[in-house]
Amino acid sequence: MQPQLMMSSSFNALRVGLSFVMMCIFYMSAVDSLPELSPQKFFSTLQPGKATLAYFCQADSPSTSIFLEELNEADKPLQDYGISVAKVNCVTEETSRYCGSEKDLMKAYLFRGHILLREFPTDTLFDVDAIVAHVLFALLFNEVKYITTLEDLQNTENALKGKANIAFSYVRAIGTPEHRAVMEAAFVYGTTYQFVLTTEIALLESIGTEDIEYAHLYFFHCKPVLDLTQQCRRTLMEQSLTTLNIHRFMKTMEAPLLTEVAEDPQQVSTVHLQLGLPLVFIVSQQATYEADRTTAEWVAWRLLGKAGVLLLLRDSLEVDIPQNANVVFKRAEEGVPVEFLVLNNIDLIVSRVESNMHIEETHEDEDNDIEGPDMDIQDDEVAETVYRDRKRQLPLELTVELTEETFNETVTASDSIVLFYAGWQAVSMAFLQSYIDVAIKLKGTSTMLLTRVNCADWSHVCAKQNVTEFPVVKMYKEGENPVSYAGMLGTEDLLKFIQLNRISCPVNIMSVQEAEEYLSGKLHKDLISYSSVSVLGLFSPTMTTAKEEFTEAGNYLKGYVITGIYSEEDVLTLSNKYAVTLPALLLARHKEGKIESISLANVHAQEIVQIITNASLETFPEITVENLPTYLRLQKPLLILFSDGSINPQHKKAILTLVKEKHLDSLTPCWLNLKNTPVGRGILQAYFDTLPPLPLLAVVNLHSGGQVFAFPSDQAITEQNLLLWLKKLEAGLESHIKILPAQEWKPPLPAYDFLSMMDAATSQHPARKVPECIKETDVQENDKEQPEDKLAIRNEPTGTLRTKHWNRSNWFEEAKKQFRHDNKEL
């Protein structure tokens, strides 16, 4: 059932007091301070137009103690919104339908006056956030519209063009802290803006959001739009979804986009400064006023929600401004003098502001009642994340839970994906979220059955399937051996593996025409988005051994790249067209529209795998946490272009030209988008004392010496300038700006010696309450002997960066945690 409520009347929480009635089993608790009433007394206190909260209880049942504690904690925040909470004791002398069956007692009831508005299963109200979020969501049914499809969003957007703006938010689930924050914002701003809510990942993807792991809020500027064919401009709130952050974001949306001033910037104050945001003054003069105002408006849109933008009229000022200064920057901190800057384009202005903003993230106390490990000393980020999310409910019903009785029957009856995990292990539970996300994406579109086995409960099943580590994903198809997934533990990579396994590779191509369709991407066009390259092996009919080697390689790469084989009598037609001697390999790069040829003479299967793996790498990739280990494995210095957003086409053209001319064969050219990869700012700050203007080009030699070289900032990034600079580097004529320290990447805390604990328990000495930690020197010795992560990319050498696969996109959001490789910081 959708969370949208079918109610006819609107709710104005500022004028109407509310109460929430919950039927419960009575349990005496020292912390229970909710008012207790008899059923008759409770109903007699209800007033027309005013809602009341109560909990009907029967005695001597401790099963609801946790829920009662959460309800008691929710009493205060609900009262802040005019919602009272009470508990009603069911007594034998009085009858009430709310004190009836056990099923009735497992629900929560929301009333206005004597009218029942909504009933909730108590298991959906699992904590304070869930209680507040559900109640407000039920009452704000007109102010918050719940949608599930892109069509719903487009219809809402079209209906409000020229009338009102939209606050569109995505949360992973109803009842989360982010959902509560959105509801509390809707309580305040619901009469001003139309709030729209969704929990559908596909809907968030459809509007172009790259990071779908976390809650998002967009502000749709629909009120100024009068043309129904024009899309509403959208502004993304980049801070986490908390009540105070949303309030601050909404305030900036209400503020004027651009303000003209003619006074000392040091004396100017706007709502942005009050909210902790800086001010940017675009300096203008009468002769260039129109152009300056246009520039200022562009800057204002780019910095909306991040800074206030003002147009400073130089001709009307009594205060002197340096003649060459065209931008004035004022920080939010009191007493800090303004900065006069010379910035020649909008990107530099935006970069300067974003790199110097000091906005404190508002972290609300979301789990005041939690008693558990001190999060400040958690030595495992995955365990910490799983612990924090332990109350989040996943739609596990989208996957089939297998047992010892059902496993064989299920995997033999249909093509199946099986997740083997352990409910007690943090990495397993973290990956389970990604696995469920895949199930959501494939819902109703795949013939592959997604299943799971909890090896903590069914260890014999896992042992029979040779599962010795967790988590493990295997694919079972009729008549084939199970295929183990060896990619990154994330949603997109696992989804790619499943989709590419829909076809059996290598694909047998039967004609030259079919081969051309295969190379052009037409033959399997629905899979091209999952594989940027298609590989076709060309063999004469008599090359039996070569075909066997290629087939073995194709089987090994199944699920990671599309491979095909052609060995008909007219194969020379293709070999002549692409100027290659048989046996050969044709590699079609679909994005670039190019087809490359590679000879396979006297090459074995393992070598073919390596050739295809290396050849399928992008020529000039955007570096991400998922692909960084792959490119580091090439053991070459990185030529990195740092960019704050999309890459400049001229810069890309210059680098690709040098690649084509073989000038960059000794380097790995790549680029890093700081908007997609915020940790890039931390990397640059490690290289420079202050964050430099972007774009910036650097060479990072991770494999020998750790030197970092920066391309001169006063030179344009052109083919000629870049080639000259690289020749100076090769000749040793350029000085490095940084040498990366040889720091080791170890756990922040020493490991527990559990064997010593077991020995102590069986000895004459009493068992200790706190496990004894091994010495730091022992930790270092043991650390050297740790085996490589078997879940890493296949054949990854020992020196490869040990990226934490399970940490997914949130790894990028912490600028303090930087890419590391070979015991050096990137």
KENUFI-764156 format. One line per 10 residues: for each residue x, y, z of C-alpha. Coordinates in steps of 0.25 Angstrom, whole numbers, plus 5000, padded with zeros to 4 digits. Layout:
residues N
X,Y,Z  ...
END
This chain:
residues 826
5000,5000,5000  5005,5014,4996  5008,5023,5008  4999,5034,5001  4986,5035,5010  4972,5036,5004  4967,5047,5012  4958,5058,5008  4961,5069,5018  4974,5077,5020
4983,5079,5032  4988,5092,5037  4996,5088,5049  4998,5102,5053  4984,5104,5057  4979,5090,5061  4984,5081,5072  4986,5067,5069  4987,5054,5077  4991,5040,5073
4984,5028,5079  4992,5015,5080  4986,5002,5085  4997,4994,5093  4999,4983,5103  5002,4990,5116  5016,4988,5122  5020,4995,5134  5034,5003,5132  5042,5012,5141
5043,5021,5129  5029,5021,5125  5023,5035,5127  5012,5035,5118  4998,5039,5124  4989,5027,5126  4974,5027,5125  4963,5017,5124  4956,5016,5111  4943,5023,5116
4952,5035,5121  4960,5036,5109  4948,5037,5099  4942,5047,5108  4954,5056,5107  4953,5056,5092  4949,5070,5086  4944,5072,5072  4955,5077,5062  4965,5073,5072
4973,5060,5071  4978,5052,5083  4988,5041,5085  4986,5029,5093  4991,5015,5095  4981,5004,5099  4988,4994,5108  4986,4981,5115  4994,4976,5127  5006,4967,5128
5012,4967,5115  5027,4972,5114  5028,4970,5099  5025,4984,5096  5035,4990,5106  5044,4995,5095  5033,5001,5087  5028,5008,5099  5041,5014,5102  5041,5020,5087
5027,5025,5089  5031,5032,5102  5043,5038,5095  5034,5043,5083  5024,5050,5093  5032,5063,5094  5035,5065,5079  5020,5062,5076  5016,5072,5086  5024,5082,5079
5015,5080,5067  5002,5080,5076  5001,5065,5076  4999,5059,5090  5002,5045,5094  4994,5037,5104  4993,5022,5108  4979,5016,5111  4979,5003,5121  4969,4993,5116
4960,4988,5128  4950,4977,5129  4939,4986,5134  4939,4995,5121  4938,4990,5107  4945,4996,5095  4947,4991,5081  4962,4996,5082  4964,4986,5094  4959,4974,5085
4968,4964,5078  4983,4963,5079  4983,4968,5064  4976,4981,5069  4987,4982,5080  4998,4982,5069  4993,4994,5062  4994,5009,5065  4982,5018,5063  4982,5033,5059
4969,5041,5063  4964,5055,5060  4953,5057,5070  4945,5044,5070  4949,5041,5056  4959,5030,5053  4969,5036,5042  4979,5025,5041  4984,5012,5047  4999,5008,5047
5005,4994,5050  5013,4996,5062  5025,4990,5055  5026,5002,5045  5028,5011,5057  5041,5005,5061  5048,5018,5067  5045,5032,5070  5048,5037,5056  5039,5027,5050
5027,5031,5059  5029,5046,5057  5031,5044,5042  5019,5034,5040  5009,5043,5048  5013,5056,5041  5013,5049,5028  4998,5044,5031  4994,5058,5035  5001,5066,5024
4995,5058,5013  4991,5071,5005  5004,5078,5007  5013,5065,5003  5010,5058,4991  5015,5044,4989  5019,5039,4975  5025,5027,4969  5027,5030,4954  5034,5040,4946
5020,5043,4939  5015,5047,4953  5026,5056,4955  5025,5063,4941  5010,5064,4943  5012,5071,4957  5023,5080,4951  5014,5084,4939  5002,5087,4948  5010,5096,4957
5017,5104,4946  5015,5119,4948  5008,5116,4962  5017,5110,4972  5031,5104,4974  5033,5090,4978  5042,5083,4989  5045,5069,4983  5051,5059,4992  5056,5045,4991
5057,5036,5004  5061,5022,5004  5049,5018,5013  5038,5023,5020  5041,5026,5035  5056,5029,5034  5062,5041,5040  5063,5048,5026  5048,5045,5024  5045,5052,5038
5054,5064,5034  5046,5066,5021  5032,5064,5029  5037,5075,5039  5041,5084,5028  5027,5082,5021  5021,5085,5034  5027,5099,5033  5028,5102,5018  5016,5093,5013
5007,5105,5011  5018,5112,5003  5023,5101,4994  5018,5088,4989  5026,5077,4995  5027,5064,4987  5033,5051,4993  5037,5038,4987  5045,5025,4991  5047,5020,4977
5061,5019,4973  5058,5019,4958  5051,5032,4959  5063,5039,4965  5072,5033,4954  5062,5038,4943  5065,5053,4947  5080,5051,4946  5085,5048,4960  5098,5040,4960
5099,5037,4975  5086,5030,4978  5091,5024,4991  5086,5035,5000  5074,5044,5002  5073,5056,4993  5065,5069,4993  5063,5077,4980  5057,5091,4979  5049,5092,4966
5047,5107,4962  5034,5106,4955  5027,5119,4959  5035,5127,4949  5032,5117,4938  5021,5121,4929  5024,5113,4917  5019,5099,4919  5029,5093,4910  5040,5099,4918
5046,5090,4930  5047,5096,4943  5061,5100,4948  5066,5090,4959  5075,5093,4970  5081,5081,4978  5083,5082,4993  5097,5077,4995  5096,5076,5010  5091,5064,5018
5076,5064,5020  5074,5069,5034  5063,5078,5039  5073,5090,5041  5080,5088,5028  5067,5088,5020  5062,5100,5028  5075,5107,5024  5074,5103,5009  5059,5107,5009
5063,5121,5014  5073,5123,5003  5063,5119,4993  5054,5130,4998  5065,5140,4998  5067,5149,4985  5075,5142,4974  5083,5155,4972  5084,5168,4980  5090,5181,4975
5098,5189,4986  5106,5202,4986  5113,5201,5000  5125,5196,5007  5125,5181,5005  5130,5180,5019  5117,5186,5025  5107,5178,5016  5099,5167,5023  5089,5158,5017
5081,5146,5021  5093,5137,5016  5103,5142,5026  5092,5139,5037  5091,5125,5032  5107,5123,5032  5108,5125,5017  5118,5134,5010  5116,5146,5001  5121,5148,4987
5121,5162,4981  5123,5163,4966  5129,5177,4964  5122,5185,4953  5124,5199,4946  5114,5207,4938  5121,5204,4925  5120,5189,4926  5107,5188,4935  5099,5179,4926
5110,5169,4924  5113,5169,4938  5099,5167,4943  5098,5155,4933  5110,5149,4939  5106,5151,4953  5092,5144,4950  5100,5132,4945  5109,5132,4957  5096,5133,4966
5090,5121,4960  5103,5113,4961  5104,5117,4976  5090,5116,4980  5089,5110,4993  5104,5111,4995  5106,5127,4996  5099,5140,4994  5103,5147,4981  5102,5163,4980
5105,5172,4969  5114,5183,4974  5114,5196,4967  5128,5202,4967  5124,5216,4962  5115,5219,4974  5124,5214,4984  5132,5223,4994  5141,5212,4998  5153,5209,4989
5154,5196,4982  5167,5191,4975  5165,5195,4961  5168,5181,4956  5159,5174,4966  5146,5168,4959  5141,5159,4971  5140,5162,4986  5139,5150,4995  5133,5152,5009
5133,5140,5019  5122,5137,5029  5131,5138,5041  5131,5151,5048  5143,5160,5048  5149,5154,5036  5153,5164,5025  5148,5163,5011  5157,5158,5000  5159,5165,4987
5161,5155,4976  5163,5155,4961  5156,5143,4955  5154,5143,4940  5143,5133,4938  5130,5127,4945  5137,5114,4948  5148,5120,4956  5138,5128,4964  5130,5116,4968
5142,5108,4971  5148,5119,4980  5135,5119,4988  5133,5104,4989  5147,5102,4994  5146,5113,5004  5133,5111,5010  5133,5107,5025  5119,5102,5027  5117,5093,5039
5109,5081,5036  5097,5080,5045  5097,5067,5052  5085,5065,5060  5084,5055,5071  5076,5044,5064  5079,5033,5074  5079,5039,5088  5073,5026,5094  5084,5017,5088
5094,5010,5097  5105,5003,5089  5119,5004,5085  5126,5018,5085  5125,5022,5071  5138,5031,5072  5146,5018,5075  5140,5009,5065  5151,5002,5057  5143,4997,5046
5135,5007,5037  5126,4996,5032  5122,4991,5046  5119,5006,5050  5111,5008,5038  5103,4995,5040  5101,4998,5054  5096,5012,5051  5086,5006,5041  5082,4994,5049
5067,4999,5050  5066,5002,5035  5056,4992,5029  5060,4986,5016  5049,4980,5006  5055,4966,5007  5042,4961,5001  5048,4964,4988  5058,4953,4989  5055,4938,4993
5061,4933,5006  5066,4919,5003  5068,4908,5014  5074,4894,5014  5061,4888,5009  5059,4898,4998  5072,4901,4992  5074,4890,4982  5060,4890,4978  5061,4905,4975
5074,4906,4968  5071,4895,4959  5057,4899,4955  5061,4913,4950  5073,4922,4947  5077,4928,4960  5086,4938,4967  5089,4934,4981  5095,4943,4992  5103,4935,5002
5104,4944,5015  5105,4944,5030  5096,4951,5038  5106,4954,5049  5116,4960,5039  5117,4975,5036  5121,4974,5022  5110,4964,5018  5100,4973,5024  5105,4985,5017
5105,4978,5004  5091,4972,5006  5086,4987,5004  5093,4987,4990  5087,4973,4987  5073,4978,4991  5075,4991,4982  5078,4981,4970  5066,4974,4973  5058,4987,4973
5064,4991,4959  5061,4977,4953  5047,4976,4959  5038,4971,4948  5048,4972,4937  5057,4960,4939  5055,4945,4938  5067,4943,4948  5062,4939,4962  5069,4947,4973
5071,4938,4986  5079,4938,4998  5085,4929,5009  5088,4933,5023  5100,4924,5025  5099,4927,5040  5086,4919,5040  5090,4909,5029  5104,4906,5030  5103,4892,5023
5097,4898,5011  5109,4908,5009  5119,4898,5012  5113,4889,5001  5114,4901,4991  5129,4903,4995  5126,4916,5002  5138,4919,5011  5136,4935,5012  5125,4945,5013
5119,4951,5005  5119,4943,4992  5110,4943,4980  5108,4932,4971  5100,4930,4958  5093,4916,4956  5088,4913,4942  5083,4899,4937  5094,4891,4931  5105,4900,4935
5115,4901,4946  5112,4912,4957  5119,4925,4953  5124,4933,4965  5123,4948,4964  5137,4955,4967  5134,4969,4965  5132,4981,4974  5122,4980,4985  5113,4990,4980
5099,4992,4973  5104,4996,4959  5115,4985,4957  5106,4974,4962  5095,4979,4953  5104,4979,4941  5109,4965,4944  5095,4960,4945  5090,4967,4932  5103,4962,4924
5100,4948,4928  5087,4948,4921  5095,4944,4908  5105,4932,4907  5118,4937,4904  5126,4936,4895  5114,4938,4885  5115,4929,4873  5114,4939,4861  5109,4932,4848
5111,4942,4837  5119,4954,4833  5106,4963,4834  5103,4958,4848  5118,4961,4851  5116,4975,4847  5103,4976,4855  5110,4971,4867  5122,4981,4865  5113,4992,4863
5105,4989,4876  5092,4986,4869  5092,4971,4872  5091,4973,4887  5087,4988,4888  5080,4986,4901  5093,4982,4908  5102,4993,4902  5100,5002,4914  5106,4991,4923
5118,4988,4914  5125,4999,4907  5133,4990,4898  5129,4977,4890  5140,4967,4887  5140,4958,4874  5150,4947,4872  5153,4944,4857  5158,4930,4854  5159,4921,4842
5151,4908,4843  5164,4900,4845  5170,4908,4857  5164,4899,4867  5174,4901,4878  5173,4916,4877  5158,4916,4877  5158,4907,4890  5168,4917,4896  5158,4929,4893
5146,4921,4897  5153,4919,4911  5156,4934,4912  5142,4937,4908  5136,4928,4919  5145,4934,4929  5141,4949,4925  5126,4945,4925  5118,4956,4932  5129,4966,4931
5130,4968,4916  5123,4963,4903  5131,4954,4895  5127,4947,4882  5134,4937,4872  5134,4936,4857  5141,4925,4850  5133,4923,4837  5139,4920,4823  5138,4935,4819
5145,4940,4831  5156,4946,4822  5145,4957,4818  5146,4962,4832  5161,4961,4834  5164,4968,4821  5154,4979,4824  5161,4982,4837  5175,4979,4832  5178,4968,4843
5185,4954,4841  5177,4942,4847  5176,4939,4858  5172,4952,4863  5163,4960,4872  5154,4972,4868  5150,4981,4880  5139,4991,4877  5138,5003,4886  5124,5008,4885
5125,5021,4892  5136,5026,4883  5131,5018,4870  5144,5012,4868  5148,4997,4865  5163,4993,4868  5170,4980,4864  5179,4972,4872  5187,4960,4868  5185,4947,4875
5196,4938,4869  5202,4928,4880  5194,4934,4891  5188,4926,4902  5175,4928,4910  5181,4935,4922  5188,4945,4912  5175,4947,4905  5168,4951,4917  5179,4961,4921
5179,4967,4907  5164,4969,4907  5164,4974,4921  5175,4985,4918  5169,4988,4904  5155,4990,4910  5160,5001,4919  5156,5015,4915  5167,5024,4909  5164,5036,4917
5155,5031,4929  5149,5038,4940  5155,5033,4953  5145,5027,4963  5147,5018,4975  5142,5006,4967  5152,5007,4955  5164,5013,4962  5170,5000,4966  5169,4995,4951
5177,5007,4946  5187,5007,4958  5190,4992,4954  5196,4998,4941  5208,5002,4950  5209,5016,4943  5210,5030,4948  5196,5037,4948  5194,5049,4939  5181,5055,4946
5173,5066,4942  5165,5071,4954  5152,5078,4950  5141,5084,4957  5130,5078,4949  5130,5074,4934  5143,5074,4927  5146,5085,4917  5145,5079,4903  5158,5087,4899
5166,5080,4910  5160,5067,4907  5164,5068,4892  5178,5072,4895  5181,5060,4904  5174,5050,4895  5182,5056,4883  5195,5053,4891  5190,5039,4894  5187,5036,4880
5201,5041,4876  5207,5032,4887  5213,5043,4895  5206,5038,4908  5209,5023,4907  5218,5024,4920  5206,5031,4928  5192,5027,4931  5184,5040,4927  5171,5042,4935
5162,5052,4941  5155,5054,4954  5142,5061,4956  5142,5068,4969  5126,5069,4969  5125,5054,4967  5138,5051,4976  5138,5062,4987  5150,5055,4993  5158,5061,4982
5158,5074,4990  5165,5067,5001  5175,5061,4991  5178,5075,4986  5179,5081,4999  5190,5070,5003  5198,5075,4990  5196,5090,4992  5195,5099,5004  5182,5105,4999
5173,5099,4989  5177,5104,4976  5168,5109,4964  5162,5098,4955  5164,5092,4946  5178,5087,4950  5187,5077,4943  5197,5068,4951  5206,5056,4950  5206,5047,4962
5217,5037,4963  5212,5026,4973  5220,5015,4969  5234,5021,4971  5238,5033,4979  5224,5038,4982  5227,5051,4975  5215,5061,4971  5217,5071,4959  5208,5082,4956
5206,5087,4942  5208,5103,4942  5196,5110,4946  5199,5122,4937  5199,5113,4924  5188,5108,4916  5186,5093,4915  5189,5091,4900  5196,5080,4893  5208,5088,4891
5210,5093,4905  5206,5080,4911  5216,5073,4902  5227,5083,4906  5225,5081,4921  5225,5066,4920  5238,5066,4913  5244,5075,4924  5239,5065,4934  5246,5054,4927
5259,5062,4926  5258,5065,4941  5256,5080,4939  5243,5082,4947  5243,5082,4962  5232,5074,4970  5222,5081,4979  5221,5070,4988  5227,5056,4992  5216,5047,4998
5220,5041,5011  5221,5026,5012  5210,5024,5022  5205,5010,5025  5190,5008,5024  5186,5000,5037  5174,4998,5045  5173,5010,5055  5173,5000,5067  5180,4987,5070
5173,4974,5067  5167,4965,5078  5175,4953,5081  5163,4943,5082  5172,4931,5083  5178,4937,5096  5164,4939,5101  5160,4925,5099  5173,4920,5105  5171,4929,5117
5157,4924,5119  5162,4909,5120  5173,4912,5129  5174,4914,5144  5173,4929,5143  5159,4936,5143  5154,4940,5129  5156,4955,5127  5144,4964,5124  5152,4972,5113
5159,4964,5103  5174,4965,5103  5180,4973,5091  5193,4968,5085  5204,4977,5084  5206,4988,5073  5218,4981,5068  5211,4968,5067  5200,4975,5059  5210,4980,5049
5216,4966,5047  5202,4960,5045  5198,4971,5036  5209,4967,5027  5203,4953,5026  5189,4957,5022  5184,4950,5010  5179,4959,4998  5164,4962,4998  5159,4950,4989
5147,4959,4985  5156,4969,4978  5157,4970,4963  5163,4957,4957  5178,4955,4956  5180,4968,4964  5195,4968,4968  5199,4969,4982  5203,4984,4981  5189,4989,4977
5182,4999,4985  5173,4991,4995  5160,4999,4993  5149,4996,5003  5139,4990,4993  5128,4990,5003  5129,5005,5006  5122,5009,4993  5119,5024,4990  5120,5029,5004
5135,5026,5004  5136,5038,4994  5129,5048,5004  5140,5048,5014  5151,5057,5010  5160,5053,5021  5160,5038,5015  5169,5039,5003  5173,5029,4992  5185,5022,4996
5194,5012,4988  5207,5005,4991  5207,5011,5005  5207,5025,5000  5195,5036,5000  5190,5040,4986
END
